[in-house]
Amino acid sequence: MPPSFCRHNRFLQNCPICSPAATKAPPAARRQPGSAPTRSTRTGTRPGRSSAVRVRQLHQAADDGYRSELVTGIKATVDAERLAGELAFATARLAELAVDPPGLYADILLLADEDLEEALWLAWLTAYVGPRPDGDDDPFADVRAAHVPWASGELPRLDVQRGPRGALDPASGERTILAYRAWVKRAGSQHAAIAGEPSWTPERRFDRTFERLALPGMTRDARYELLVSLGRLGVVELRPSSLQFGDGDTTIAAKRVFGIGDKILLERRARTLAEATDVPIEALDLALFNWGARGGARATYGSRAVVADEQRAAIADVLGV
């Protein structure tokens, strides 16, 4: 007798829906093709790991008809105005780093002439721990508390408060520090590891070092900030040509602002916005983060920069607000 095929084009006896055994089973026990297995049949879950899903609540103003081809994801005038303000602040902060750096950034610049390795270590630690949020009286207090001299080879304190864009995780911080020291040891020094080949352009140096700094526990936002600050301070010749989108709050905000999730298109739209508003591409990094932090902690990195009304107005004009 020739084999029988069911309506799903399977051998009748092998079909999980049409086979005699399946049709006799109670409805709750049947599973449609391609559907996920029930909780009791799933495998591969690691013991001791929580299966809870963390939900990020996104705050967005009500649609009031605002539209701009530059920021297609923004539908409210107030959100566009807020982005203009954050772009102006981030641009002013970059200029401040180059001429009058605040707090520990001034220390990093001074150390660079006396002890370059210590200066680079302090810069790395500042990005890793992260200064406290906007409004704190001493934004660099936790970085100072965590700091130990580079030459000592000791681990920094890991029980300090992490800043809004810091990467510090006390549970895995030791692994991150040891991975960084191992990376530096292979290169011979921090400067050799970060600067790479002398023939590299500042843009290529930024891109290659950003990739190489993808150490366990070192987030995209912390890596990007580290290289931007070193470049703006003039400690290492680094200059970004893109935003290097990946995991992190900056990327989440970018997806909301530009209304798309594809990283290539995000980079393209970010570059278009930077050119249209006449701000450095790296200004979008902090601006997007702070725009997305509505209701949360803004990262200012201890900046004392005052935004010129003219600059903010010019950016707002480009955005049509």
C-alpha beads as a LAMMPS data file, in Angstrom:
LAMMPS data file: protein, C-alpha beads

321 atoms
320 bonds

1 atom types
1 bond types

-500.0 500.0 xlo xhi
-500.0 500.0 ylo yhi
-500.0 500.0 zlo zhi

Masses

1 110.0

Atoms # bond

1 1 1 0.000 0.000 0.000
2 1 1 1.554 3.377 -1.004
3 1 1 2.391 5.795 1.828
4 1 1 -0.270 8.314 2.738
5 1 1 0.442 12.036 2.775
6 1 1 -1.437 14.534 4.906
7 1 1 -2.515 18.090 4.048
8 1 1 0.857 19.355 5.278
9 1 1 2.633 17.228 2.644
10 1 1 4.161 14.953 5.263
11 1 1 3.926 11.216 5.784
12 1 1 0.676 10.840 7.676
13 1 1 2.211 8.824 10.494
14 1 1 4.983 11.463 11.009
15 1 1 2.821 14.595 11.086
16 1 1 2.529 16.049 14.626
17 1 1 -0.973 17.302 13.770
18 1 1 -2.580 14.751 11.469
19 1 1 -1.120 11.451 12.668
20 1 1 -3.566 9.116 14.430
21 1 1 -1.669 9.597 17.707
22 1 1 -1.840 13.391 17.444
23 1 1 -5.535 13.523 16.640
24 1 1 -6.273 11.473 19.738
25 1 1 -4.216 13.751 21.982
26 1 1 -5.959 16.532 23.932
27 1 1 -5.822 19.972 22.234
28 1 1 -3.394 21.430 24.793
29 1 1 -0.823 18.771 23.926
30 1 1 -0.807 19.539 20.180
31 1 1 1.688 22.001 18.732
32 1 1 1.511 23.775 15.420
33 1 1 4.482 23.436 13.068
34 1 1 7.197 25.980 13.724
35 1 1 5.765 27.138 17.032
36 1 1 7.973 27.376 20.098
37 1 1 8.073 24.391 22.442
38 1 1 6.294 24.710 25.734
39 1 1 8.244 25.754 28.831
40 1 1 8.450 22.148 30.032
41 1 1 10.118 20.975 26.821
42 1 1 12.679 23.745 26.376
43 1 1 16.262 22.797 26.903
44 1 1 19.538 24.630 27.225
45 1 1 18.557 26.956 30.061
46 1 1 21.491 27.483 32.345
47 1 1 20.798 26.650 35.974
48 1 1 20.736 29.609 38.313
49 1 1 20.224 32.208 35.576
50 1 1 17.144 34.365 35.896
51 1 1 14.711 34.183 33.003
52 1 1 13.095 37.511 33.898
53 1 1 12.793 39.975 31.030
54 1 1 13.858 43.550 31.724
55 1 1 11.488 46.048 30.131
56 1 1 12.741 49.553 29.309
57 1 1 9.973 52.131 29.491
58 1 1 10.449 54.710 26.755
59 1 1 9.137 58.210 27.373
60 1 1 8.041 60.044 24.262
61 1 1 5.908 63.139 23.847
62 1 1 2.549 62.936 22.093
63 1 1 2.487 63.309 18.318
64 1 1 1.669 66.943 17.499
65 1 1 2.295 66.718 13.765
66 1 1 5.989 67.599 13.822
67 1 1 7.915 66.016 10.945
68 1 1 11.495 66.355 9.652
69 1 1 13.353 64.271 7.098
70 1 1 16.456 64.588 9.271
71 1 1 14.855 62.932 12.318
72 1 1 12.059 60.797 10.945
73 1 1 11.432 59.025 14.253
74 1 1 10.555 62.224 16.132
75 1 1 6.860 63.130 16.006
76 1 1 6.661 65.869 18.639
77 1 1 8.007 69.422 18.590
78 1 1 9.145 69.228 22.205
79 1 1 11.297 66.177 21.434
80 1 1 12.907 67.966 18.478
81 1 1 13.592 71.016 20.655
82 1 1 15.172 68.807 23.288
83 1 1 17.425 67.187 20.682
84 1 1 18.540 70.614 19.461
85 1 1 19.509 71.518 23.019
86 1 1 21.427 68.281 23.547
87 1 1 23.292 68.693 20.258
88 1 1 24.299 72.212 21.240
89 1 1 25.468 71.090 24.687
90 1 1 27.453 68.112 23.373
91 1 1 29.181 70.361 20.826
92 1 1 30.058 72.923 23.501
93 1 1 31.403 70.155 25.742
94 1 1 33.743 68.931 22.984
95 1 1 35.111 72.446 22.534
96 1 1 35.578 72.737 26.296
97 1 1 37.665 69.545 26.387
98 1 1 40.038 71.031 23.837
99 1 1 40.583 74.413 25.546
100 1 1 39.578 74.196 29.230
101 1 1 38.927 70.609 30.348
102 1 1 37.108 70.189 33.672
103 1 1 38.055 68.102 36.711
104 1 1 39.964 64.905 36.014
105 1 1 40.248 65.732 32.326
106 1 1 42.565 68.600 33.255
107 1 1 44.579 66.150 35.384
108 1 1 44.815 63.750 32.436
109 1 1 46.138 66.516 30.222
110 1 1 48.769 67.554 32.779
111 1 1 49.845 63.964 33.397
112 1 1 50.287 63.332 29.685
113 1 1 53.461 65.441 29.729
114 1 1 54.862 63.803 32.868
115 1 1 53.604 60.213 32.868
116 1 1 51.718 59.237 29.717
117 1 1 50.864 55.757 30.957
118 1 1 49.289 57.135 34.127
119 1 1 47.368 59.699 32.069
120 1 1 45.969 56.994 29.783
121 1 1 45.054 54.819 32.764
122 1 1 43.185 57.706 34.408
123 1 1 41.362 58.394 31.141
124 1 1 40.410 54.723 30.822
125 1 1 39.184 54.598 34.408
126 1 1 37.162 57.790 33.941
127 1 1 35.349 56.277 30.975
128 1 1 34.942 52.885 32.674
129 1 1 33.559 54.138 36.004
130 1 1 31.899 57.213 34.525
131 1 1 31.491 60.584 36.253
132 1 1 28.338 61.150 38.274
133 1 1 25.239 62.568 36.566
134 1 1 24.289 66.151 35.884
135 1 1 23.852 68.221 39.039
136 1 1 26.246 66.361 41.313
137 1 1 28.596 68.578 43.326
138 1 1 31.631 66.374 42.657
139 1 1 31.058 64.353 39.460
140 1 1 34.527 62.765 39.583
141 1 1 34.384 61.551 43.201
142 1 1 33.837 57.890 42.362
143 1 1 36.601 57.821 39.754
144 1 1 39.016 59.247 42.309
145 1 1 37.871 56.703 44.890
146 1 1 38.387 53.830 42.443
147 1 1 41.792 55.008 41.208
148 1 1 45.052 53.235 41.964
149 1 1 48.351 54.072 40.221
150 1 1 48.896 52.202 36.974
151 1 1 52.444 51.226 37.953
152 1 1 51.197 49.517 41.120
153 1 1 49.511 46.771 39.125
154 1 1 46.718 46.720 41.696
155 1 1 43.028 46.454 40.967
156 1 1 41.025 49.660 41.390
157 1 1 38.128 49.771 43.825
158 1 1 35.062 48.247 42.240
159 1 1 32.491 49.111 44.917
160 1 1 31.988 52.707 43.814
161 1 1 28.980 54.255 42.120
162 1 1 28.843 53.903 38.342
163 1 1 28.071 56.994 36.284
164 1 1 25.218 57.167 33.758
165 1 1 27.467 56.032 30.902
166 1 1 29.972 54.032 32.908
167 1 1 30.613 50.344 32.251
168 1 1 31.631 49.350 35.782
169 1 1 30.048 46.139 37.072
170 1 1 31.385 45.057 40.471
171 1 1 30.540 41.415 39.700
172 1 1 32.703 41.286 36.565
173 1 1 34.936 44.322 36.988
174 1 1 38.033 42.343 37.897
175 1 1 37.766 40.388 34.658
176 1 1 37.493 43.630 32.680
177 1 1 40.544 45.196 34.343
178 1 1 42.645 42.062 33.849
179 1 1 41.577 41.860 30.190
180 1 1 42.634 45.474 29.671
181 1 1 46.016 44.902 31.326
182 1 1 46.556 41.755 29.235
183 1 1 45.751 43.686 26.037
184 1 1 48.210 46.415 27.020
185 1 1 50.890 43.884 27.920
186 1 1 50.697 42.311 24.462
187 1 1 51.193 45.724 22.868
188 1 1 53.991 46.737 25.253
189 1 1 52.302 49.830 26.723
190 1 1 48.953 51.583 26.862
191 1 1 50.108 54.151 24.355
192 1 1 51.248 51.485 21.910
193 1 1 47.947 49.625 22.311
194 1 1 45.776 52.705 21.780
195 1 1 47.871 54.504 19.157
196 1 1 48.489 51.421 17.031
197 1 1 50.507 51.889 13.853
198 1 1 52.204 55.263 13.273
199 1 1 51.021 55.209 9.657
200 1 1 47.338 55.145 10.610
201 1 1 45.217 58.228 10.038
202 1 1 43.386 59.580 13.117
203 1 1 40.142 58.138 11.721
204 1 1 41.598 54.691 11.122
205 1 1 43.246 54.752 14.558
206 1 1 39.888 55.522 16.167
207 1 1 38.115 52.706 14.328
208 1 1 40.783 50.074 14.939
209 1 1 41.270 50.927 18.598
210 1 1 37.528 51.009 19.175
211 1 1 37.347 47.447 17.843
212 1 1 40.317 46.272 19.902
213 1 1 38.857 47.751 23.098
214 1 1 35.852 45.436 22.869
215 1 1 36.952 43.696 26.052
216 1 1 34.628 41.767 28.367
217 1 1 32.537 44.315 30.245
218 1 1 33.767 47.360 28.287
219 1 1 30.608 48.750 26.706
220 1 1 30.242 50.558 23.411
221 1 1 29.393 53.866 25.133
222 1 1 32.426 53.727 27.457
223 1 1 34.811 52.832 24.611
224 1 1 33.545 55.616 22.400
225 1 1 33.748 58.212 25.159
226 1 1 37.298 57.150 26.055
227 1 1 38.586 57.631 22.524
228 1 1 36.678 60.874 21.968
229 1 1 38.062 62.390 25.176
230 1 1 41.645 61.317 24.407
231 1 1 41.372 62.804 20.932
232 1 1 39.834 66.073 22.076
233 1 1 42.390 66.462 24.861
234 1 1 45.151 65.911 22.318
235 1 1 46.669 63.018 24.267
236 1 1 46.372 60.614 21.330
237 1 1 45.626 61.552 17.731
238 1 1 42.139 60.088 17.364
239 1 1 39.172 61.309 15.339
240 1 1 35.918 59.422 14.691
241 1 1 34.273 59.279 11.294
242 1 1 31.164 57.415 12.445
243 1 1 29.248 56.600 15.620
244 1 1 30.112 52.894 15.731
245 1 1 26.584 51.926 16.723
246 1 1 26.228 48.731 18.717
247 1 1 24.677 47.787 22.028
248 1 1 23.911 50.562 24.476
249 1 1 21.624 53.457 25.299
250 1 1 23.037 55.729 22.584
251 1 1 22.072 53.229 19.905
252 1 1 18.600 52.767 21.400
253 1 1 18.071 56.528 21.307
254 1 1 19.364 56.708 17.726
255 1 1 16.806 54.137 16.617
256 1 1 14.050 56.269 18.125
257 1 1 15.347 59.522 16.633
258 1 1 15.925 58.183 13.134
259 1 1 13.016 55.752 13.103
260 1 1 15.026 52.782 11.887
261 1 1 17.048 49.931 13.363
262 1 1 19.517 49.057 10.594
263 1 1 23.010 50.110 11.720
264 1 1 24.201 51.098 8.253
265 1 1 21.217 53.381 7.757
266 1 1 21.602 54.727 11.289
267 1 1 25.189 55.746 10.492
268 1 1 24.093 57.353 7.233
269 1 1 21.287 59.335 8.848
270 1 1 23.484 60.363 11.771
271 1 1 26.105 61.691 9.366
272 1 1 23.453 63.596 7.417
273 1 1 22.155 65.178 10.628
274 1 1 25.662 66.147 11.745
275 1 1 26.395 67.781 8.393
276 1 1 23.057 69.596 8.262
277 1 1 23.408 71.005 11.782
278 1 1 27.154 71.656 11.387
279 1 1 28.176 69.709 14.506
280 1 1 30.977 67.129 14.852
281 1 1 29.792 63.564 14.311
282 1 1 30.944 62.636 17.814
283 1 1 28.643 65.286 19.317
284 1 1 25.725 63.032 18.388
285 1 1 27.084 60.326 20.696
286 1 1 26.450 62.222 23.928
287 1 1 23.484 64.166 22.529
288 1 1 21.586 61.010 21.612
289 1 1 22.315 59.425 24.986
290 1 1 21.068 62.431 26.914
291 1 1 18.044 62.825 24.637
292 1 1 17.107 59.240 25.421
293 1 1 17.653 59.765 29.145
294 1 1 14.491 61.826 29.524
295 1 1 13.397 61.340 33.102
296 1 1 16.706 59.640 33.872
297 1 1 20.256 60.705 34.612
298 1 1 21.953 62.956 32.050
299 1 1 25.669 62.472 31.519
300 1 1 27.610 65.722 31.450
301 1 1 31.090 64.460 32.433
302 1 1 31.524 67.401 34.784
303 1 1 31.248 69.878 31.925
304 1 1 30.914 73.568 32.736
305 1 1 30.263 74.480 29.112
306 1 1 27.703 77.217 28.477
307 1 1 25.652 76.746 25.340
308 1 1 25.441 79.829 23.167
309 1 1 21.864 80.788 22.321
310 1 1 22.867 81.385 18.729
311 1 1 24.215 77.856 18.304
312 1 1 21.162 76.234 19.800
313 1 1 18.882 78.422 17.684
314 1 1 20.794 77.531 14.512
315 1 1 20.422 73.805 15.194
316 1 1 16.740 74.225 16.070
317 1 1 16.199 76.111 12.838
318 1 1 17.649 73.232 10.817
319 1 1 15.320 70.852 12.641
320 1 1 12.380 73.128 11.907
321 1 1 11.509 74.061 15.495

Bonds

1 1 1 2
2 1 2 3
3 1 3 4
4 1 4 5
5 1 5 6
6 1 6 7
7 1 7 8
8 1 8 9
9 1 9 10
10 1 10 11
11 1 11 12
12 1 12 13
13 1 13 14
14 1 14 15
15 1 15 16
16 1 16 17
17 1 17 18
18 1 18 19
19 1 19 20
20 1 20 21
21 1 21 22
22 1 22 23
23 1 23 24
24 1 24 25
25 1 25 26
26 1 26 27
27 1 27 28
28 1 28 29
29 1 29 30
30 1 30 31
31 1 31 32
32 1 32 33
33 1 33 34
34 1 34 35
35 1 35 36
36 1 36 37
37 1 37 38
38 1 38 39
39 1 39 40
40 1 40 41
41 1 41 42
42 1 42 43
43 1 43 44
44 1 44 45
45 1 45 46
46 1 46 47
47 1 47 48
48 1 48 49
49 1 49 50
50 1 50 51
51 1 51 52
52 1 52 53
53 1 53 54
54 1 54 55
55 1 55 56
56 1 56 57
57 1 57 58
58 1 58 59
59 1 59 60
60 1 60 61
61 1 61 62
62 1 62 63
63 1 63 64
64 1 64 65
65 1 65 66
66 1 66 67
67 1 67 68
68 1 68 69
69 1 69 70
70 1 70 71
71 1 71 72
72 1 72 73
73 1 73 74
74 1 74 75
75 1 75 76
76 1 76 77
77 1 77 78
78 1 78 79
79 1 79 80
80 1 80 81
81 1 81 82
82 1 82 83
83 1 83 84
84 1 84 85
85 1 85 86
86 1 86 87
87 1 87 88
88 1 88 89
89 1 89 90
90 1 90 91
91 1 91 92
92 1 92 93
93 1 93 94
94 1 94 95
95 1 95 96
96 1 96 97
97 1 97 98
98 1 98 99
99 1 99 100
100 1 100 101
101 1 101 102
102 1 102 103
103 1 103 104
104 1 104 105
105 1 105 106
106 1 106 107
107 1 107 108
108 1 108 109
109 1 109 110
110 1 110 111
111 1 111 112
112 1 112 113
113 1 113 114
114 1 114 115
115 1 115 116
116 1 116 117
117 1 117 118
118 1 118 119
119 1 119 120
120 1 120 121
121 1 121 122
122 1 122 123
123 1 123 124
124 1 124 125
125 1 125 126
126 1 126 127
127 1 127 128
128 1 128 129
129 1 129 130
130 1 130 131
131 1 131 132
132 1 132 133
133 1 133 134
134 1 134 135
135 1 135 136
136 1 136 137
137 1 137 138
138 1 138 139
139 1 139 140
140 1 140 141
141 1 141 142
142 1 142 143
143 1 143 144
144 1 144 145
145 1 145 146
146 1 146 147
147 1 147 148
148 1 148 149
149 1 149 150
150 1 150 151
151 1 151 152
152 1 152 153
153 1 153 154
154 1 154 155
155 1 155 156
156 1 156 157
157 1 157 158
158 1 158 159
159 1 159 160
160 1 160 161
161 1 161 162
162 1 162 163
163 1 163 164
164 1 164 165
165 1 165 166
166 1 166 167
167 1 167 168
168 1 168 169
169 1 169 170
170 1 170 171
171 1 171 172
172 1 172 173
173 1 173 174
174 1 174 175
175 1 175 176
176 1 176 177
177 1 177 178
178 1 178 179
179 1 179 180
180 1 180 181
181 1 181 182
182 1 182 183
183 1 183 184
184 1 184 185
185 1 185 186
186 1 186 187
187 1 187 188
188 1 188 189
189 1 189 190
190 1 190 191
191 1 191 192
192 1 192 193
193 1 193 194
194 1 194 195
195 1 195 196
196 1 196 197
197 1 197 198
198 1 198 199
199 1 199 200
200 1 200 201
201 1 201 202
202 1 202 203
203 1 203 204
204 1 204 205
205 1 205 206
206 1 206 207
207 1 207 208
208 1 208 209
209 1 209 210
210 1 210 211
211 1 211 212
212 1 212 213
213 1 213 214
214 1 214 215
215 1 215 216
216 1 216 217
217 1 217 218
218 1 218 219
219 1 219 220
220 1 220 221
221 1 221 222
222 1 222 223
223 1 223 224
224 1 224 225
225 1 225 226
226 1 226 227
227 1 227 228
228 1 228 229
229 1 229 230
230 1 230 231
231 1 231 232
232 1 232 233
233 1 233 234
234 1 234 235
235 1 235 236
236 1 236 237
237 1 237 238
238 1 238 239
239 1 239 240
240 1 240 241
241 1 241 242
242 1 242 243
243 1 243 244
244 1 244 245
245 1 245 246
246 1 246 247
247 1 247 248
248 1 248 249
249 1 249 250
250 1 250 251
251 1 251 252
252 1 252 253
253 1 253 254
254 1 254 255
255 1 255 256
256 1 256 257
257 1 257 258
258 1 258 259
259 1 259 260
260 1 260 261
261 1 261 262
262 1 262 263
263 1 263 264
264 1 264 265
265 1 265 266
266 1 266 267
267 1 267 268
268 1 268 269
269 1 269 270
270 1 270 271
271 1 271 272
272 1 272 273
273 1 273 274
274 1 274 275
275 1 275 276
276 1 276 277
277 1 277 278
278 1 278 279
279 1 279 280
280 1 280 281
281 1 281 282
282 1 282 283
283 1 283 284
284 1 284 285
285 1 285 286
286 1 286 287
287 1 287 288
288 1 288 289
289 1 289 290
290 1 290 291
291 1 291 292
292 1 292 293
293 1 293 294
294 1 294 295
295 1 295 296
296 1 296 297
297 1 297 298
298 1 298 299
299 1 299 300
300 1 300 301
301 1 301 302
302 1 302 303
303 1 303 304
304 1 304 305
305 1 305 306
306 1 306 307
307 1 307 308
308 1 308 309
309 1 309 310
310 1 310 311
311 1 311 312
312 1 312 313
313 1 313 314
314 1 314 315
315 1 315 316
316 1 316 317
317 1 317 318
318 1 318 319
319 1 319 320
320 1 320 321
